[in-house]
Structures are given as C-alpha cells and as structure tokens.
C-alpha cells in the first residue's frame, strides 16, 4: 500500500499489477482508480506455478486520454 500511495501525477502511464491476494489487489485497485487517475483496462488470473495457487493480474493505464477506451 505504501507504493500505491506514493504514486504521484508523474507516476507511470501503465501498471501491471500481479498479486497472490485478490483482496489486496481489490484494495489497491480502488485507490488507483478513485484517487490516482488510473483506469482498469483488464484483469485475470494465471496459474504461474502449476499448483492450486493462482496469481491475480490487472492492467491499469492513465494519461491524457485515460478516460477514453
């Protein structure tokens, strides 16, 4: 959460967020979208390690046209 809160107006245009905790991803996604000006462009889950554990992945973007598709 410290990293998410430290993102300023000059932050990256694109963030690929990978998390083993869907709850943490949801918490940080809310901050990125409502406070930092990002838009969720896509999300999914991946079984990266071929176990019963999956990773949650989300793509966030912002920029001059972040309100457009």
Buried (B, 14 or more C-beta within 10 A) or exposed (E): EEEBEEBEEEBEEEBEBEBEEBEBBEBBBEBBBEEBBBBEBEBEEEEEEEEEEBBBBBBBBBEEEEEEE
